[in-house]
Amino acid sequence: MFYTLAKLFWLLANPLNMVLILLCLGVLLLWSRWQRLGLWLVSLIAASLLGLAILPLGQWLLSPLNNQFAPFK
């Protein structure tokens, strides 16, 4: 039982799946009476994905860790 719940939780908590779920929610909101919220959500997710694709975020996050230790000879 725990194994099934853990797999289900990770399916929903996986960052890429979370982005896709929020994107689908935003598109569904565009077709409802909450169009402004849907547009805001889709725009935010699109800007976030564009920023993650263009900016070297991984290098920026790993830089303090790499600079913390001396190079290995």
Buried (B, 14 or more C-beta within 10 A) or exposed (E): EEEEEEEEEEEEEEEEEEBEEBBEBBEEBBEEEBEEBBEEBBEEBEEEEEEEEEEEEEEEEEEEEEEEEEEEE
